[in-house]
Amino acid sequence: MKIGFDAKRAYNNVAGLGNFSRRTIVALARQYPNDCYFLFNPAEKKPLFTAPENSTEIKPEGFWNAFPNAWRSYQITSKAKELNLEIYHGLSHELPIGIEKTGIKSIVTIHDLIYLRYPQYFQKIDRSIYDLKFRHSCRVATRIHAISEQTKQDLISFLNVPEEKIDVIYQAINTLFFQVCTEEQKLTVLDKYQLPTQFLLNVGTIEPRKNLVGLLNGMLLANLKIPLVVVGKPTHYIREVQQLIEKHQSDLKVYFLPGIEDVDLQALYQSAVAMIYPSVFEGFGLPVVEAQASGCPVITSNISSLPEAGGEAALYIHPLNAEEIGQAIRKLMDETDLRESLIAKAKVNAQRFTANIYARQLKQLYNSILND
């Protein structure tokens, strides 16, 4: 099978869509080495990704070197046809113009529709661009890959996509999180970032939707003196977070790590008392499963896609109820049996998100649309 991927994010995005794209390509290339993979990369920046051996990187040439974004939108189609691709997969919401006229089957992955659910978090021009691209790709795609049932329902509700056009396939997490760190490895990472040996962990971009202020207020209400380690890229929202911390300097001890490698995050998950993820909305909620695979108890929100990710292996709270967040943390810290039960269930739940399962389900989707 000859499969093309929009690999812009794989080569150029550090986290988020970049990680998703890299894991998708690598998982398929490893499990199905006899297929041919073509990676369309418009950018000239230093790449973050080394392509698997059974793949070929395709880049702009000549005139199009000066217009990489235009090349991605308007020239990939002709190149895909020239290569006789059977499948083209847009890994991050987009498909090139005209792909539906080539005879090549296409799939687009939609991660979330947060720009429609929470428009206040986006500039008007960005919302307009997203809407144009999302609606186009959903209209012309042979099938749509939604990363959760929540995203599927949003596609139906907001964009009127027919249900039968959507396939839900959960993404894979980094296999690293299934591996156990030694005590020496954990202590080395704690020393590297000058962290205490006992702490709570929060992972994700520091933005309003992730609800870090709600978490801190919950800790205050429950009189929890345990330090909090926050791993994530800051946005303007961090000013509100810092103001709350400064107001309660004697009660809150917070460590910020704006960006770390997965190998260090692995050690933090395995060192933390718990990972708290009180997000207001997620298309999936990858840190929930990463923490569970690592043997770290999870407290997360009882809304959006998060119960899909956490299954029966998380302690759930309403993200807008700070008192409930604080009580859940206190309960998890006080009840050893509860902690051990969640850890045991979490190891089982995380097995749903392995690279092998993900690659197999994607391959089944590819086969099904070729046989339609």
Secondary structure per residue as TSV (DSSP state, phi and psi in degrees):
chain	resnum	aa	ss	phi	psi
A	1	M	-	360.0	137.4
A	2	K	E	-106.9	115.6
A	3	I	E	-123.2	131.4
A	4	G	E	-106.5	145.6
A	5	F	E	-127.4	140.4
A	6	D	E	-73.3	103.9
A	7	A	-	-104.4	16.6
A	8	K	H	-54.9	-49.2
A	9	R	H	-68.5	-36.6
A	10	A	H	-58.9	-40.2
A	11	Y	H	-86.7	-21.4
A	12	N	H	-127.7	-11.1
A	13	N	-	-105.9	127.9
A	14	V	S	-66.6	-47.1
A	15	A	S	-127.2	-164.3
A	16	G	T	52.9	-116.3
A	17	L	H	-63.1	-27.1
A	18	G	H	-65.7	-48.0
A	19	N	H	-61.8	-44.0
A	20	F	H	-58.8	-45.7
A	21	S	H	-64.7	-45.9
A	22	R	H	-61.4	-45.0
A	23	R	H	-65.7	-35.9
A	24	T	H	-64.1	-49.8
A	25	I	H	-63.3	-46.6
A	26	V	H	-66.2	-42.4
A	27	A	H	-60.2	-44.1
A	28	L	H	-69.2	-43.7
A	29	A	H	-63.0	-35.8
A	30	R	H	-74.8	-41.8
A	31	Q	H	-81.9	-26.3
A	32	Y	-	-129.5	69.6
A	33	P	T	-69.1	-13.7
A	34	N	T	-85.2	-10.1
A	35	D	S	-80.7	159.1
A	36	C	E	-108.5	131.8
A	37	Y	E	-119.1	131.5
A	38	F	E	-119.0	120.9
A	39	L	E	-107.0	110.2
A	40	F	E	-88.1	111.1
A	41	N	-	-121.7	109.0
A	42	P	-	-81.4	-15.1
A	43	A	-	-94.6	156.4
A	44	E	-	-107.3	3.4
A	45	K	S	-67.3	164.7
A	46	K	-	-59.9	120.7
A	47	P	-	-71.1	149.3
A	48	L	S	-96.8	3.5
A	49	F	-	-140.2	134.6
A	50	T	-	-104.6	120.2
A	51	A	-	-66.2	143.0
A	52	P	-	-59.7	158.7
A	53	E	T	-60.4	-35.4
A	54	N	T	-90.4	32.2
A	55	S	E	-134.8	160.1
A	56	T	E	-129.8	127.5
A	57	E	E	-83.1	132.3
A	58	I	E	-115.5	124.4
A	59	K	-	-127.1	162.8
A	60	P	-	-61.6	150.2
A	61	E	-	-129.9	151.6
A	62	G	G	56.9	-127.6
A	63	F	G	-51.8	-38.0
A	64	W	G	-74.5	-11.1
A	65	N	G	-58.8	-31.1
A	66	A	G	-82.4	-11.1
A	67	F	-	-134.8	64.9
A	68	P	H	-61.8	-37.5
A	69	N	H	-68.9	-38.7
A	70	A	H	-66.1	-39.7
A	71	W	H	-58.6	-43.8
A	72	R	H	-62.0	-37.9
A	73	S	H	-82.2	-37.1
A	74	Y	H	-116.2	-16.6
A	75	Q	T	-108.9	-18.5
A	76	I	H	-61.1	-36.7
A	77	T	H	-56.3	-49.9
A	78	S	H	-66.8	-36.8
A	79	K	H	-67.0	-40.2
A	80	A	H	-62.3	-39.7
A	81	K	H	-67.9	-40.1
A	82	E	H	-61.8	-35.7
A	83	L	T	-82.5	-3.7
A	84	N	T	57.9	42.8
A	85	L	-	-63.8	146.8
A	86	E	S	-95.5	-34.5
A	87	I	E	-131.6	138.6
A	88	Y	E	-123.7	127.9
A	89	H	E	-118.5	112.5
A	90	G	E	-83.6	110.3
A	91	L	S	-82.4	-10.9
A	92	S	S	-142.1	65.2
A	93	H	S	77.4	-8.9
A	94	E	-	-121.9	149.9
A	95	L	-	-131.0	146.9
A	96	P	-	-69.8	152.5
A	97	I	T	-62.0	130.3
A	98	G	T	88.4	0.7
A	99	I	G	-60.1	-30.1
A	100	E	G	-71.9	-12.7
A	101	K	G	-97.3	0.6
A	102	T	T	-94.1	-15.8
A	103	G	T	87.9	-5.1
A	104	I	-	-81.5	129.1
A	105	K	E	-71.2	141.9
A	106	S	E	-130.3	146.5
A	107	I	E	-128.6	139.3
A	108	V	E	-122.8	134.4
A	109	T	E	-91.0	124.0
A	110	I	E	-109.0	121.4
A	111	H	-	-88.1	-41.7
A	112	D	-	-167.0	169.3
A	113	L	-	-122.5	45.5
A	114	I	H	-63.3	-31.1
A	115	Y	H	-63.2	-23.6
A	116	L	H	-92.6	-36.0
A	117	R	H	-71.8	-39.5
A	118	Y	-	-130.3	67.6
A	119	P	G	-61.4	-21.7
A	120	Q	G	-66.0	-16.9
A	121	Y	G	-87.6	0.1
A	122	F	S	-129.3	146.8
A	123	Q	-	-70.7	151.6
A	124	K	H	-58.6	-41.7
A	125	I	H	-64.7	-38.6
A	126	D	H	-65.9	-41.4
A	127	R	H	-61.4	-40.8
A	128	S	H	-64.4	-43.3
A	129	I	H	-65.3	-46.3
A	130	Y	H	-58.8	-44.6
A	131	D	H	-62.5	-42.0
A	132	L	H	-61.3	-47.7
A	133	K	H	-69.2	-44.5
A	134	F	H	-63.9	-46.3
A	135	R	H	-64.7	-39.3
A	136	H	H	-62.8	-49.7
A	137	S	H	-65.6	-38.0
A	138	C	H	-68.8	-31.4
A	139	R	H	-72.2	-43.2
A	140	V	H	-93.2	-16.9
A	141	A	-	-63.6	143.7
A	142	T	S	-65.4	-45.5
A	143	R	E	-143.8	159.7
A	144	I	E	-116.6	128.5
A	145	H	E	-95.9	112.5
A	146	A	E	-97.8	138.6
A	147	I	S	-84.0	-3.2
A	148	S	S	-160.2	164.0
A	149	E	H	-63.9	-33.4
A	150	Q	H	-59.9	-46.3
A	151	T	H	-65.1	-38.7
A	152	K	H	-58.3	-47.6
A	153	Q	H	-64.2	-36.0
A	154	D	H	-67.7	-37.0
A	155	L	H	-61.8	-40.5
A	156	I	H	-68.4	-45.0
A	157	S	H	-74.4	-44.4
A	158	F	H	-90.4	-34.5
A	159	L	H	-114.5	3.3
A	160	N	-	55.9	36.8
A	161	V	-	-76.4	132.9
A	162	P	-	-60.8	135.2
A	163	E	G	-57.4	-37.1
A	164	E	G	-70.0	-10.7
A	165	K	G	-87.4	-9.0
A	166	I	E	-108.8	132.4
A	167	D	E	-118.6	127.1
A	168	V	E	-92.1	119.4
A	169	I	-	-133.2	119.3
A	170	Y	-	-72.2	141.1
A	171	Q	-	-75.6	164.9
A	172	A	-	-93.8	152.7
A	173	I	-	-101.0	164.0
A	174	N	-	-59.5	128.3
A	175	T	G	-59.5	-20.2
A	176	L	G	-56.1	-34.5
A	177	F	G	-73.1	-11.6
A	178	F	G	-86.2	-10.7
A	179	Q	S	-91.0	146.2
A	180	V	-	-93.8	128.9
A	181	C	-	-79.2	151.6
A	182	T	-	-80.1	161.7
A	183	E	H	-60.8	-36.1
A	184	E	H	-63.1	-42.3
A	185	Q	H	-62.1	-43.1
A	186	K	H	-64.2	-44.9
A	187	L	H	-65.7	-33.8
A	188	T	H	-63.2	-42.3
A	189	V	H	-69.5	-41.6
A	190	L	H	-61.3	-40.4
A	191	D	H	-67.6	-39.1
A	192	K	H	-57.4	-40.8
A	193	Y	T	-102.9	6.9
A	194	Q	T	55.9	52.7
A	195	L	-	-106.2	154.2
A	196	P	-	-73.4	167.1
A	197	T	S	-80.9	-20.3
A	198	Q	S	-121.7	124.1
A	199	F	-	-162.9	159.7
A	200	L	E	-92.9	155.9
A	201	L	E	-125.6	138.4
A	202	N	E	-131.5	129.3
A	203	V	E	-124.6	127.9
A	204	G	S	145.3	157.5
A	205	T	-	-51.2	138.1
A	206	I	B	-84.5	87.9
A	207	E	S	-139.5	161.9
A	208	P	G	-53.7	-40.6
A	209	R	G	-61.5	-28.1
A	210	K	G	-79.0	-16.7
A	211	N	-	67.9	41.3
A	212	L	H	-66.3	-35.0
A	213	V	H	-61.0	-40.9
A	214	G	H	-61.5	-39.6
A	215	L	H	-63.7	-46.8
A	216	L	H	-63.8	-39.9
A	217	N	H	-64.3	-36.6
A	218	G	H	-63.6	-40.6
A	219	M	H	-64.9	-38.5
A	220	L	H	-65.0	-45.8
A	221	L	H	-63.8	-33.5
A	222	A	T	-90.2	2.0
A	223	N	T	56.2	45.6
A	224	L	-	-90.9	118.9
A	225	K	-	-95.0	-1.2
A	226	I	S	-67.4	137.4
A	227	P	-	-63.7	155.2
A	228	L	E	-119.7	130.5
A	229	V	E	-106.1	124.1
A	230	V	E	-111.9	117.6
A	231	V	E	-107.8	111.8
A	232	G	S	168.3	157.3
A	233	K	-	-72.1	130.0
A	234	P	B	-78.5	150.4
A	235	T	-	-126.1	-170.5
A	236	H	T	-57.3	-24.5
A	237	Y	T	-61.3	-21.7
A	238	I	H	-64.1	-23.1
A	239	R	H	-63.4	-41.6
A	240	E	H	-65.9	-39.0
A	241	V	H	-63.9	-46.8
A	242	Q	H	-63.7	-37.5
A	243	Q	H	-62.0	-40.9
A	244	L	H	-66.7	-41.4
A	245	I	H	-64.0	-43.9
A	246	E	H	-63.3	-34.0
A	247	K	H	-70.1	-25.9
A	248	H	T	-127.0	50.4
A	249	Q	T	-59.9	-33.6
A	250	S	T	-78.9	-14.4
A	251	D	T	-110.7	-18.2
A	252	L	-	-123.1	127.9
A	253	K	-	-122.6	111.4
A	254	V	E	-123.9	131.6
A	255	Y	E	-109.0	129.0
A	256	F	E	-107.6	126.2
A	257	L	E	-120.5	99.6
A	258	P	S	-67.1	-24.7
A	259	G	-	-168.8	122.4
A	260	I	-	-135.4	160.7
A	261	E	-	-73.2	153.6
A	262	D	H	-58.5	-32.5
A	263	V	H	-64.9	-32.2
A	264	D	H	-78.7	-38.1
A	265	L	H	-63.0	-36.9
A	266	Q	H	-54.4	-47.5
A	267	A	H	-66.9	-35.5
A	268	L	H	-67.6	-43.2
A	269	Y	H	-56.9	-42.1
A	270	Q	H	-79.7	-9.2
A	271	S	H	-102.0	-22.0
A	272	A	-	-73.4	149.5
A	273	V	S	-65.8	-40.5
A	274	A	E	-164.5	157.7
A	275	M	E	-107.2	122.7
A	276	I	E	-107.3	124.6
A	277	Y	E	-135.2	76.6
A	278	P	-	-91.1	46.4
A	279	S	-	-66.4	146.0
A	280	V	S	-75.7	-32.1
A	281	F	-	-160.9	138.8
A	282	E	-	-141.5	145.0
A	283	G	S	-70.3	-31.2
A	284	F	S	-146.1	-64.2
A	285	G	-	100.4	58.7
A	286	L	H	-55.8	-41.6
A	287	P	H	-58.5	-26.7
A	288	V	H	-60.5	-47.8
A	289	V	H	-74.8	-36.7
A	290	E	H	-58.2	-45.8
A	291	A	H	-63.5	-43.7
A	292	Q	H	-62.2	-43.4
A	293	A	H	-61.4	-29.6
A	294	S	T	-84.1	-4.4
A	295	G	T	83.4	23.7
A	296	C	-	-104.3	124.9
A	297	P	-	-60.8	145.1
A	298	V	E	-122.6	134.1
A	299	I	E	-114.9	125.2
A	300	T	E	-146.8	178.2
A	301	S	E	-77.2	150.0
A	302	N	S	-94.5	21.6
A	303	I	S	-130.3	173.3
A	304	S	T	53.7	-138.7
A	305	S	T	-85.6	-4.6
A	306	L	H	-64.2	-37.0
A	307	P	H	-64.8	-26.6
A	308	E	H	-63.4	-43.6
A	309	A	H	-72.0	-48.1
A	310	G	H	-78.2	-22.1
A	311	G	T	56.4	-139.6
A	312	E	T	-92.6	14.6
A	313	A	S	-111.9	20.6
A	314	A	S	-133.0	159.5
A	315	L	E	-98.3	123.5
A	316	Y	E	-104.5	143.2
A	317	I	E	-135.4	162.9
A	318	H	-	-87.3	125.8
A	319	P	T	-64.7	-21.7
A	320	L	T	-93.0	5.5
A	321	N	-	-110.4	91.7
A	322	A	H	-61.2	-37.1
A	323	E	H	-62.5	-39.9
A	324	E	H	-65.5	-38.1
A	325	I	H	-61.7	-49.3
A	326	G	H	-61.6	-41.7
A	327	Q	H	-64.3	-38.4
A	328	A	H	-65.5	-40.7
A	329	I	H	-63.8	-45.8
A	330	R	H	-59.2	-44.2
A	331	K	H	-61.4	-44.2
A	332	L	H	-66.9	-35.7
A	333	M	H	-73.5	-30.5
A	334	D	H	-87.6	-27.5
A	335	E	-	-106.8	99.8
A	336	T	H	-61.5	-41.0
A	337	D	H	-61.8	-38.8
A	338	L	H	-64.7	-44.2
A	339	R	H	-58.4	-49.5
A	340	E	H	-64.5	-36.8
A	341	S	H	-65.2	-44.3
A	342	L	H	-64.8	-40.4
A	343	I	H	-62.9	-43.5
A	344	A	H	-65.0	-44.9
A	345	K	H	-66.4	-35.0
A	346	A	H	-64.4	-39.9
A	347	K	H	-59.8	-38.3
A	348	V	H	-70.9	-46.3
A	349	N	H	-60.4	-39.8
A	350	A	H	-64.3	-21.9
A	351	Q	G	-66.6	-14.6
A	352	R	G	-71.8	-12.5
A	353	F	G	-120.6	36.0
A	354	T	-	-82.3	159.3
A	355	A	H	-63.8	-36.2
A	356	N	H	-64.8	-45.1
A	357	I	H	-64.6	-44.3
A	358	Y	H	-60.8	-48.1
A	359	A	H	-62.8	-41.0
A	360	R	H	-63.8	-41.2
A	361	Q	H	-68.9	-37.8
A	362	L	H	-64.7	-42.9
A	363	K	H	-61.8	-39.2
A	364	Q	H	-62.7	-38.2
A	365	L	H	-64.8	-45.2
A	366	Y	H	-58.1	-46.9
A	367	N	H	-62.1	-40.0
A	368	S	H	-66.0	-37.4
A	369	I	H	-78.7	-25.0
A	370	L	H	-73.5	-27.2
A	371	N	H	-93.0	-4.9
A	372	D	-	-65.0	360.0
